Amino acid sequence: MTAPVSSAVVLEEATWREQEAAHAERADALTRAHRERRQTGQPHPVEDFLYTYYPTRPAQLRRWHPGAGVLLAGGADRAGWRWYRVDGVDGAGRAWLDVGAFLADRGEGVAWARELLSRTLERPGRYTCFGMHEWAMVYRTRQVRHQQVPLRLGAEGTDEVVRAHPLRCTHFDAFRFFTEDAVPRNERHLDRASQLELEQPGCLHANMDTYRVAMKLGPAVPGELLLDCFELARDIRELDMRASPYDLRDWGYEPVPVETAAGKATYVAAQREFTVRANALRERLLAAVAALGGTHSRAT
């Protein structure tokens, strides 16, 4: 059996149980509307993205973890949780994340996450794309992704906006959804191999992906950080779709008309705010990764 390191922080059961309950309550509040719609099978063109593109179940968000290097006194009920270990010191049943086991399974992903977060933090944000990625996804096609939502300017008007703006997308996971005709209009061709070289903190999708990174790091990410990442992704998704070519006013979303100077200014101001929030989360995610590197399990 493995044993925790002696320098680990110990949380008394009453303390961490309270934190766990507060986390579950916050997660339930964040996912309530989605869970209610799911009961009736009602789709949502903005919020469903958070559960489909990021394949997350509300139950996953609800599960609280303290992160690496923390002992949970009275945590015997975590014995069946993946990557957790429980001892029987004084009958306390202390539980902790077995870092060695976790890294044996997820070490490559952890290293990639560290590199992505670090490199993105090192770069200045770019604020000249004006959200054209969503427009490029429907350029010269009638197979739009949200069939239940009309295009605000119509098909021809949407295509004209794309023709009038240079495409400066730097995020591969947005670029890969460009239409065939839009791909050569981007300032450069993107691929997965170039992601570490190009990701920058002005990009809405890169900033939403702090949530993806948090999910990939799993129990190494403290619960509060996970939900903070989810909230950022939710807020960015709203701007992303308000600035898109879709007309979402019937769903309660006023457009950010990025085809106009005023709309561009609104979009860039929001981008800059999201950059600050996302970079703060990147720092916290890197701290969670660092805790893995400084915490070791040893055999008794």
N, C-alpha and C positions, 0 to 999 in steps of 0.2 A: 504494500500500500504506500502511496506517496504521502508526504507530509508538507504542510505549508512552511514558508520561510518564517524565521523568527521575527523579521522586521515588518511583517504584515500588520495592517491596521485591523483592529478587532471592533466590530460593531455589535453591541449588545442586542439581544433579540427584540426587545421592545422598541429600540431605535430603528432598526432596519425594517421591522414589520410595519411601522408607521410610514416609513419612506415607500415601502412596497405598495401599501394601500393608497397613498397619495398619487403614486405613479399610475396605478390602475384607474383611479378616478379621472385623472387628467387624460389618459389614453381613451377612456370611454367617451369623454366629452368631445375629443377630437374626431372620433370615428362614428359618433352617434348617427349623423345624417346618412352616412354611407350604409351603416347597418340597417337603418330603417328602409332605405331605398332597396336594399338587397332583398328584404322580405317581400316586397311587391314586384321585384324585377324591373324597377324603373331605372333606366340609364341616366347618366349625367355627363354631358360633353366636356366638363372641366375637371371635376373631382375624381371621376373613375380612373383617370390616368395614374393617380397615386397608388392604385391597387392593381393595375394591369401592367403598365410599363414597368413599375416597380412591384413585382409580384409579392405583395405583402398581405397577410391576413391581419385583421384587427387584433386577434389573439396574440400575434407576435409582438405588436406594439405594446400590448398590455403587460407583457412579461418583463419584470424588473430584474436588472443585474447591477451589482455594485461596481463591476470592473475588476481588473487584475489587482492582486496584492491586498485583497480585503477578505477577512474571515468573518463569516456570519455565525455568531453564537446561536445555538438552538436551531441550526439549519438542517437537521436530519432529513427533512422532507425533500431536500434537493438531491438526495442520493441517486435518484433516477434521471436527473437532468444531464444532458450531454455535456461532457467536459468538466463536470463538477466532481469533487471528491468530498467525502465526509469522514471525519474521524470520531472517536468516542471519548475524547479527553474529558475526564470527570463527568461522563455521561452527557456532556453538553451537545454533542453532535455538531461540531463546527463544520461549516461548509465553505468551500472556496473554489475558485476557477483553477483547474489544473493546467497551468500554462504550457507545460511540456506536451501534454496530450493535445491541447488546442493547436499549438504550433506544428505538431506533427501532421495534423490534418490541414491546417490553413496557413502554414508558414509562407508559402509562395504568394498567396493572396495578401497577406499582411505586408510583405515586402513591397508588393506592387502598390498597395494603398499608401504606404509611407512615401514612396517615390512620387506618386501622383500628387499627394497633398503638398509635399515639400516643393516640388517644381512649380505647381500652380501658385503657391504663396510667393515665390521669388519673382514672378512676372507682374508687370503693370497690367491693369485692366484695359481692355479695348472697348470703346464705346461708339463705334461707327457702323455697327451692323443693323441697328434700328429694327431688330426683330424680323428681318426678312426671311429667316429660315422657315417660318410657318407659311409664308407666301410661296416660297420655292417648292413646298411640298404639294401645292395644288396648281402649279404653273402648267398651263396648256394641257390640262387633263380634266375630264369630267368625273373621274373616280376619286372624289374627295373623301377624306378620312371620316368626317362627321356628316353623314348623309342626312341626319335629322336637323341640321343647322344650315341656313342659307349663307351664301357669301355676301358680305355687306355691299360690295361694289359690283357684284355679278362676276361671271367668269371672265369676260373680256376686260372689264375694269381691273380685276385682280391681275390679269396677265400684264396689263399696261403698267401697273405699279412695279412689277418685277423688272420689266424692261427698262424702267426709268431709274432703277437703283442698282448699284454694284452689289453683288453678293459677297459678303466678307465673313462667312461662317468659319469658325475655328474648331467646332465640336463635331467629331465624327458621328456620334449617335444622333445628331440632328441631320447632318449631311446625308447619312445613308437613307433617309426618307425623301430626299429631293426627287422630283420627277426626272425622267431621263433627259428632258430638254433643259432642266434647270442645272443639272450637274456641271456642264462645261461653263456655265456663267459664274460659278464661284471663283474667287481669286486664286484658289489652288485646290488641287484634288486632295481629299482627306482619306486616310485609312486608319485602321486600328493601330498599326505599328507607329504611326506618327503622333498618337494621342499624347504621350508623355512630353513630346517636344512642343506641342501647340496649345495645350489646355491653359486657359487664362481666366482670371477671376472677374472679368467683366461679363462673361458669358452666362446667360440665365440657366442654360441646361447644365453647364459645368457646376454651377452653384446649387442647383437642385440635386445634383449627384452627390453632394455631401451626405444626403440621406442614403443613397445607394451604398456609399462607403461604410456608413454606420451600420447598415444591415449586414454587409459582408463581414464586418468585424465582430458581429454577434455579441456574445457575452463579455467581450473585452470592453464594450462601450457602456458606460454607466447609463442608467435609465433616463435621467434628465437630459443628457446629451442626445440620446436617440430621439426623444420627442421634440427637442429643439430643432434637430435636423429635419424632422417630419414637418414641423410648422413652417420652417423656411421653404421647403419644397412646395407646400400648399400655397403659401403667399406668392411665390414666384410663378407657379402654374397659373394663378389667376391673372397676373400681368401678362404672361405669355399668351394667353388666349384672348385677353382684351385687346392686345396689340396684333392679333392674328387677322386674317381676312374674313373670319366668320362673324356673323351678326348674332351676338348672344344677348341682345337686349331683352328678349322674352324670358331669358334665364336670370335676369337681374344684373347683367354685367354691361356697364357703359363702355363703349369702345375707346381705345387709345389710338387715334387715327395717325399711324406712323407715316402715312403718305403725305402728311402736312408738317410744316415747321413746328407748330405747336405740339402736335402729337409726338414728334421726335424729341422735343425738349422734355416732355413728360416722361417718356420712356427712358431717356438717358439718366434723368434725375433718380428714377426708381432703380435703374441698373446700379448706380453708384451706391445707393443705400444697401442694396442686396450684396454688393461686393464686400462692404464692411461687415455685414452679418455673416456672410459665408466664410470670410477669412478668419473671423473669430472662432467659428466652428471648426475650421481646419486646424487651428492651433490646438483646440481641445481634443480633436481626434488624434492628432500627433502625440499629445500627452498620453492618451489611452494606449497608443501603440508603444510608446516609450515604457509604459508600465509593464508591458509584456516582455520587453527586452531586459528589464531589471528585476524580473521575478522568476524564480526557478522552483521547480518541484524536485524533491530529492527522495530517494528511497530510505525507509526507516530500517 
